[in-house]
Amino acid sequence: MNASNSPDDSNEEEIIQYGLSDEVVQELQDAVEAGDADFLHAKLDDWHSADIADLIEQLKPKLRSTFLDIMADKIEPDVYSDLDENVRDDLVEDMEPAEIAAVITELEVDDAVDVLEDMEEEEQQEVLKELSAEDRAAVEEGLSFEEDSAGRLMQRDLIAVPEYWNIGQTIDFLRDTDDLPNEFYEIFVVDPRHHPIGTIPLNRAMRSKRDVAVRDIMDTEQKLIPVDMDQEEVAYLFQQYSLASAAVVNANGMLIGVITVDDIVDVISEEAEEDLLLLAGVSEDDLFENVLSTARTRFPWLLINLFTATAASVAISMFDATMEAIIALAVLMPIVASLGGNAGTQTLTVAVRALATKELTAANMWRILGKEMIVAALNGSFFAVMIGLIAWGWFGDPIIGLVIAAAMVTNILVAGTAGMLVPVTLDKLNIDPAVASSVFVTTTTDIIGFVAFLGLATIVLL
Amino acid sequence: MNASNSPDDSNEEEIIQYGLSDEVVQELQDAVEAGDADFLHAKLDDWHSADIADLIEQLKPKLRSTFLDIMADKIEPDVYSDLDENVRDDLVEDMEPAEIAAVITELEVDDAVDVLEDMEEEEQQEVLKELSAEDRAAVEEGLSFEEDSAGRLMQRDLIAVPEYWNIGQTIDFLRDTDDLPNEFYEIFVVDPRHHPIGTIPLNRAMRSKRDVAVRDIMDTEQKLIPVDMDQEEVAYLFQQYSLASAAVVNANGMLIGVITVDDIVDVISEEAEEDLLLLAGVSEDDLFENVLSTARTRFPWLLINLFTATAASVAISMFDATMEAIIALAVLMPIVASLGGNAGTQTLTVAVRALATKELTAANMWRILGKEMIVAALNGSFFAVMIGLIAWGWFGDPIIGLVIAAAMVTNILVAGTAGMLVPVTLDKLNIDPAVASSVFVTTTTDIIGFVAFLGLATIVLL
């Protein structure tokens, strides 16, 4: 945090221009290529670490280390915690353990753990060796918590005061202590066992007279976060109760850390991104991954899809005689499967999202399934009539129209059912519905679509 | 905010149990059905408004008004702002303008605007008439800002002090003023024209001695938010710079409001949800919408899909003679389209997300397209060999295997290209890539998949 008076208040327009423009990135990339240190130092002097991190991500990979060399000690360590994980891991790989340790020493513990957690065990140990005993203990404790748990998110620096203090003592304590957290929004009140018993928002503390007892103005209805709580659950708490910060407690109920809402902003983003990508069959954000890793993260879903598509083809092949007799069926069959797949994807996406936000529960599941059935019947009927007329007009046979219409209604109803039941069932089985729902639902609508259409045609038309 | 000492500190286990369990919802729903007011009043006495809102959402729709009647004045107005939009609109429809006005009076302006904005013009006017002149002016001003803009998100209540004050004066002002915002994290410093020139985080103010000038400890590097900035952009700012709160300025640069990070948490969630749903062809979260509205929101995408699927069928029909000659082609053709569609969806989802987070830009677009091509070539080659062998083994004809393999490589390369170029192009045209990318990409991979496979087969096999 910068408390000095920056002289650079002149360019108001630039203040409103957030993020990097393509021109600026191009200009800076050219400067890196030309090795123009003076230009880069001058230009990036007052940049926020997050913008510098973005710039590094935008640079051609081979220029990134060059850039870091040019900037050297003008780079704040925070840049490393703001970087995309893949880009950071690439850069850190090229650094000496002592260099990494120098960066980590300057970071908050949660950010330091972020940088270290993806390293190989051996290299991690070498970096840890370079840290001071105190830092090493803090980082090792951080690493001891499970990934994506509250323990990894929390900061250990916090303000806790005993319940018998008053506001004056609290303020004096804050003024006299040098080693305070950078940012905090509330003061925790603890009992002699160091259990949190209340909180005082800073603004309330500021408005209170010095002789007011902290006990008398604290909120006792605080939401405590067990240190092993999953970060998705932590994010839910912050959203649900509009929290600014919350105390983290260990298994004995002792106050051991604090999570603030700005850490949660990133978690919410990450979790929503994860669901978005998983639904599309991508296991993680791979924009900045190298080619091989990207191909690998995309591979499993395509492989599963190869099997499910082949299964659908096997279903089709049972009706090859029917198709040979009436080739129009082969022409029309993808329409039924395609619309079914889309209707199913709509339902399952709403369901996956509603499960994530805890809006879809056992209490309303059957009611919402019922609603989905009616929606499917409405849209299904409309599209059945449409496709029936198209098929009749196209191939001049009303029976083909009737067959495809019947198959369409069936498949859209199946889509609505599968779109609800598959994610709900996976969720009950403690499988992330975002991962596996799509493949189950679209395989179902493909196979049902083909079989309903070709099967009905076999019965009616042959 | 509750500053009293709650006697209910005994059940520590329940504190850790967040969110509503299915059993609790069932129990409470039964109580509503039985009209058991005493039970409900006792049980819900210390519930947070967000949990009561969740309970209302979980209740059968016909029980919701009953519940509100039973709870009557025991319901905090905040419950209304915590409710899902669809559920709230249903409930508000049944209320008298005076009742709605009574609720709105108790809400913060941004929440009041939320409740009012979806009402019909005429009803909105009737409610506004019931408000006090001051509240009406504030709400009308709120409504005058564009939906989803910073003006709708901001709170007008904030602490601004002149630059010539010192910390002592600031603290005395806070202590002596009754009508302060409920929650605030920083103090704004303004010049005589009421332009914001700096901010002081509360924790810094608390640690400073009374005689320190605010000018000397303020941060001047603040991020200002123009009142008409889109909320997605505002969310980006908060995330990028880890802001706790930020000043909102009007066109003249005057400080007119403040946005705090807890409002942003909801925006980030909403925007991510919007992208997720749009990619699946659902225009808004419709879990709590009624049947007709839900069918309507799902309809357009299915209609577009009907046309694109029919277009794909037309493409297939050009090769009906080929399929009649070799029915195996009809059996196999969905596999090529299906894998192409999936590969395309993977790429486009990563691209849509990266555009939203400003990680994919003009500066790195060609590089990342190049990467996608290599990924497609790698995975495409593998799956080409796989499906080639499957087809050969299945139909005993190596030429069919070669044809499907060639079509598969082609289609996965096309999928990678379209998956990148379609969202980037839409974004350049200022069309939300989340809305329209899927349909373009999957139509492309369907048609190319069918045409490449059947066309090649016509050339090679006939």
HADDOCK unambig.tbl for C-alpha pairs under 7 A between the chains (distance, minus, plus):
assign (segid A and resid 2 and name CA) (segid B and resid 219 and name CA) 6.11 0.50 0.50
assign (segid A and resid 3 and name CA) (segid B and resid 217 and name CA) 5.66 0.50 0.50
assign (segid A and resid 3 and name CA) (segid B and resid 218 and name CA) 5.94 0.50 0.50
assign (segid A and resid 3 and name CA) (segid B and resid 219 and name CA) 5.00 0.50 0.50
assign (segid A and resid 4 and name CA) (segid B and resid 219 and name CA) 6.97 0.50 0.50
assign (segid A and resid 5 and name CA) (segid B and resid 220 and name CA) 6.26 0.50 0.50
assign (segid A and resid 6 and name CA) (segid B and resid 220 and name CA) 6.45 0.50 0.50
assign (segid A and resid 15 and name CA) (segid B and resid 223 and name CA) 6.92 0.50 0.50
assign (segid A and resid 16 and name CA) (segid B and resid 224 and name CA) 6.65 0.50 0.50
assign (segid A and resid 22 and name CA) (segid B and resid 361 and name CA) 6.98 0.50 0.50
assign (segid A and resid 22 and name CA) (segid B and resid 362 and name CA) 6.05 0.50 0.50
assign (segid A and resid 22 and name CA) (segid B and resid 363 and name CA) 5.80 0.50 0.50
assign (segid A and resid 25 and name CA) (segid B and resid 363 and name CA) 6.81 0.50 0.50
assign (segid A and resid 26 and name CA) (segid B and resid 363 and name CA) 6.68 0.50 0.50
assign (segid A and resid 50 and name CA) (segid B and resid 240 and name CA) 6.09 0.50 0.50
assign (segid A and resid 50 and name CA) (segid B and resid 241 and name CA) 6.54 0.50 0.50
assign (segid A and resid 58 and name CA) (segid B and resid 363 and name CA) 6.56 0.50 0.50
assign (segid A and resid 58 and name CA) (segid B and resid 364 and name CA) 6.00 0.50 0.50
assign (segid A and resid 171 and name CA) (segid B and resid 206 and name CA) 6.51 0.50 0.50
assign (segid A and resid 171 and name CA) (segid B and resid 207 and name CA) 6.76 0.50 0.50
assign (segid A and resid 174 and name CA) (segid B and resid 207 and name CA) 5.28 0.50 0.50
assign (segid A and resid 175 and name CA) (segid B and resid 207 and name CA) 4.33 0.50 0.50
assign (segid A and resid 175 and name CA) (segid B and resid 208 and name CA) 6.36 0.50 0.50
assign (segid A and resid 183 and name CA) (segid B and resid 203 and name CA) 6.89 0.50 0.50
assign (segid A and resid 184 and name CA) (segid B and resid 203 and name CA) 6.43 0.50 0.50
assign (segid A and resid 185 and name CA) (segid B and resid 185 and name CA) 6.62 0.50 0.50
assign (segid A and resid 202 and name CA) (segid B and resid 202 and name CA) 6.59 0.50 0.50
assign (segid A and resid 202 and name CA) (segid B and resid 203 and name CA) 6.95 0.50 0.50
assign (segid A and resid 203 and name CA) (segid B and resid 183 and name CA) 6.89 0.50 0.50
assign (segid A and resid 203 and name CA) (segid B and resid 184 and name CA) 6.43 0.50 0.50
assign (segid A and resid 203 and name CA) (segid B and resid 202 and name CA) 6.96 0.50 0.50
assign (segid A and resid 206 and name CA) (segid B and resid 171 and name CA) 6.52 0.50 0.50
assign (segid A and resid 206 and name CA) (segid B and resid 206 and name CA) 6.87 0.50 0.50
assign (segid A and resid 207 and name CA) (segid B and resid 171 and name CA) 6.77 0.50 0.50
assign (segid A and resid 207 and name CA) (segid B and resid 174 and name CA) 5.28 0.50 0.50
assign (segid A and resid 207 and name CA) (segid B and resid 175 and name CA) 4.31 0.50 0.50
assign (segid A and resid 208 and name CA) (segid B and resid 175 and name CA) 6.36 0.50 0.50
assign (segid A and resid 217 and name CA) (segid B and resid 3 and name CA) 5.61 0.50 0.50
assign (segid A and resid 218 and name CA) (segid B and resid 3 and name CA) 5.88 0.50 0.50
assign (segid A and resid 219 and name CA) (segid B and resid 2 and name CA) 6.03 0.50 0.50
assign (segid A and resid 219 and name CA) (segid B and resid 3 and name CA) 4.96 0.50 0.50
assign (segid A and resid 219 and name CA) (segid B and resid 4 and name CA) 6.91 0.50 0.50
assign (segid A and resid 220 and name CA) (segid B and resid 5 and name CA) 6.20 0.50 0.50
assign (segid A and resid 220 and name CA) (segid B and resid 6 and name CA) 6.41 0.50 0.50
assign (segid A and resid 223 and name CA) (segid B and resid 15 and name CA) 6.90 0.50 0.50
assign (segid A and resid 224 and name CA) (segid B and resid 16 and name CA) 6.62 0.50 0.50
assign (segid A and resid 239 and name CA) (segid B and resid 265 and name CA) 6.66 0.50 0.50
assign (segid A and resid 239 and name CA) (segid B and resid 266 and name CA) 6.99 0.50 0.50
assign (segid A and resid 240 and name CA) (segid B and resid 50 and name CA) 6.07 0.50 0.50
assign (segid A and resid 241 and name CA) (segid B and resid 50 and name CA) 6.53 0.50 0.50
assign (segid A and resid 242 and name CA) (segid B and resid 262 and name CA) 5.84 0.50 0.50
assign (segid A and resid 244 and name CA) (segid B and resid 262 and name CA) 6.83 0.50 0.50
assign (segid A and resid 262 and name CA) (segid B and resid 242 and name CA) 5.83 0.50 0.50
assign (segid A and resid 262 and name CA) (segid B and resid 244 and name CA) 6.81 0.50 0.50
assign (segid A and resid 265 and name CA) (segid B and resid 239 and name CA) 6.64 0.50 0.50
assign (segid A and resid 265 and name CA) (segid B and resid 265 and name CA) 5.94 0.50 0.50
assign (segid A and resid 266 and name CA) (segid B and resid 239 and name CA) 6.97 0.50 0.50
assign (segid A and resid 268 and name CA) (segid B and resid 269 and name CA) 6.64 0.50 0.50
assign (segid A and resid 269 and name CA) (segid B and resid 268 and name CA) 6.64 0.50 0.50
assign (segid A and resid 272 and name CA) (segid B and resid 272 and name CA) 5.91 0.50 0.50
assign (segid A and resid 276 and name CA) (segid B and resid 276 and name CA) 5.49 0.50 0.50
assign (segid A and resid 277 and name CA) (segid B and resid 349 and name CA) 6.48 0.50 0.50
assign (segid A and resid 277 and name CA) (segid B and resid 350 and name CA) 6.92 0.50 0.50
assign (segid A and resid 280 and name CA) (segid B and resid 345 and name CA) 6.08 0.50 0.50
assign (segid A and resid 280 and name CA) (segid B and resid 346 and name CA) 5.46 0.50 0.50
assign (segid A and resid 280 and name CA) (segid B and resid 349 and name CA) 6.60 0.50 0.50
assign (segid A and resid 281 and name CA) (segid B and resid 346 and name CA) 6.16 0.50 0.50
assign (segid A and resid 282 and name CA) (segid B and resid 346 and name CA) 6.02 0.50 0.50
assign (segid A and resid 285 and name CA) (segid B and resid 350 and name CA) 6.75 0.50 0.50
assign (segid A and resid 287 and name CA) (segid B and resid 350 and name CA) 6.78 0.50 0.50
assign (segid A and resid 291 and name CA) (segid B and resid 371 and name CA) 6.12 0.50 0.50
assign (segid A and resid 291 and name CA) (segid B and resid 374 and name CA) 6.93 0.50 0.50
assign (segid A and resid 291 and name CA) (segid B and resid 375 and name CA) 5.88 0.50 0.50
assign (segid A and resid 294 and name CA) (segid B and resid 375 and name CA) 6.85 0.50 0.50
assign (segid A and resid 295 and name CA) (segid B and resid 375 and name CA) 5.10 0.50 0.50
assign (segid A and resid 295 and name CA) (segid B and resid 378 and name CA) 6.97 0.50 0.50
assign (segid A and resid 295 and name CA) (segid B and resid 379 and name CA) 6.35 0.50 0.50
assign (segid A and resid 299 and name CA) (segid B and resid 379 and name CA) 6.76 0.50 0.50
assign (segid A and resid 302 and name CA) (segid B and resid 339 and name CA) 6.51 0.50 0.50
assign (segid A and resid 302 and name CA) (segid B and resid 342 and name CA) 6.92 0.50 0.50
assign (segid A and resid 305 and name CA) (segid B and resid 339 and name CA) 6.49 0.50 0.50
assign (segid A and resid 306 and name CA) (segid B and resid 339 and name CA) 6.73 0.50 0.50
assign (segid A and resid 309 and name CA) (segid B and resid 335 and name CA) 5.14 0.50 0.50
assign (segid A and resid 309 and name CA) (segid B and resid 338 and name CA) 6.69 0.50 0.50
assign (segid A and resid 310 and name CA) (segid B and resid 335 and name CA) 6.43 0.50 0.50
assign (segid A and resid 313 and name CA) (segid B and resid 331 and name CA) 5.37 0.50 0.50
assign (segid A and resid 313 and name CA) (segid B and resid 332 and name CA) 5.88 0.50 0.50
assign (segid A and resid 316 and name CA) (segid B and resid 331 and name CA) 5.72 0.50 0.50
assign (segid A and resid 317 and name CA) (segid B and resid 331 and name CA) 5.56 0.50 0.50
assign (segid A and resid 320 and name CA) (segid B and resid 327 and name CA) 6.55 0.50 0.50
assign (segid A and resid 324 and name CA) (segid B and resid 324 and name CA) 5.80 0.50 0.50
assign (segid A and resid 324 and name CA) (segid B and resid 327 and name CA) 6.36 0.50 0.50
assign (segid A and resid 327 and name CA) (segid B and resid 320 and name CA) 6.57 0.50 0.50
assign (segid A and resid 327 and name CA) (segid B and resid 324 and name CA) 6.38 0.50 0.50
assign (segid A and resid 330 and name CA) (segid B and resid 330 and name CA) 5.99 0.50 0.50
assign (segid A and resid 331 and name CA) (segid B and resid 313 and name CA) 5.37 0.50 0.50
assign (segid A and resid 331 and name CA) (segid B and resid 316 and name CA) 5.73 0.50 0.50
assign (segid A and resid 331 and name CA) (segid B and resid 317 and name CA) 5.57 0.50 0.50
assign (segid A and resid 332 and name CA) (segid B and resid 313 and name CA) 5.90 0.50 0.50
assign (segid A and resid 335 and name CA) (segid B and resid 309 and name CA) 5.16 0.50 0.50
assign (segid A and resid 335 and name CA) (segid B and resid 310 and name CA) 6.45 0.50 0.50
assign (segid A and resid 338 and name CA) (segid B and resid 309 and name CA) 6.67 0.50 0.50
assign (segid A and resid 339 and name CA) (segid B and resid 302 and name CA) 6.53 0.50 0.50
assign (segid A and resid 339 and name CA) (segid B and resid 305 and name CA) 6.50 0.50 0.50
assign (segid A and resid 339 and name CA) (segid B and resid 306 and name CA) 6.73 0.50 0.50
assign (segid A and resid 342 and name CA) (segid B and resid 302 and name CA) 6.93 0.50 0.50
assign (segid A and resid 345 and name CA) (segid B and resid 280 and name CA) 6.07 0.50 0.50
assign (segid A and resid 346 and name CA) (segid B and resid 280 and name CA) 5.46 0.50 0.50
assign (segid A and resid 346 and name CA) (segid B and resid 281 and name CA) 6.17 0.50 0.50
assign (segid A and resid 346 and name CA) (segid B and resid 282 and name CA) 6.01 0.50 0.50
assign (segid A and resid 349 and name CA) (segid B and resid 277 and name CA) 6.48 0.50 0.50
assign (segid A and resid 349 and name CA) (segid B and resid 280 and name CA) 6.60 0.50 0.50
assign (segid A and resid 350 and name CA) (segid B and resid 277 and name CA) 6.93 0.50 0.50
assign (segid A and resid 350 and name CA) (segid B and resid 285 and name CA) 6.76 0.50 0.50
assign (segid A and resid 350 and name CA) (segid B and resid 287 and name CA) 6.77 0.50 0.50
assign (segid A and resid 361 and name CA) (segid B and resid 22 and name CA) 6.94 0.50 0.50
assign (segid A and resid 362 and name CA) (segid B and resid 22 and name CA) 6.01 0.50 0.50
assign (segid A and resid 363 and name CA) (segid B and resid 22 and name CA) 5.76 0.50 0.50
assign (segid A and resid 363 and name CA) (segid B and resid 25 and name CA) 6.78 0.50 0.50
assign (segid A and resid 363 and name CA) (segid B and resid 26 and name CA) 6.67 0.50 0.50
assign (segid A and resid 363 and name CA) (segid B and resid 58 and name CA) 6.55 0.50 0.50
assign (segid A and resid 364 and name CA) (segid B and resid 58 and name CA) 6.00 0.50 0.50
assign (segid A and resid 371 and name CA) (segid B and resid 291 and name CA) 6.13 0.50 0.50
assign (segid A and resid 374 and name CA) (segid B and resid 291 and name CA) 6.93 0.50 0.50
assign (segid A and resid 375 and name CA) (segid B and resid 291 and name CA) 5.87 0.50 0.50
assign (segid A and resid 375 and name CA) (segid B and resid 294 and name CA) 6.85 0.50 0.50
assign (segid A and resid 375 and name CA) (segid B and resid 295 and name CA) 5.11 0.50 0.50
assign (segid A and resid 378 and name CA) (segid B and resid 295 and name CA) 6.98 0.50 0.50
assign (segid A and resid 379 and name CA) (segid B and resid 295 and name CA) 6.36 0.50 0.50
assign (segid A and resid 379 and name CA) (segid B and resid 299 and name CA) 6.77 0.50 0.50
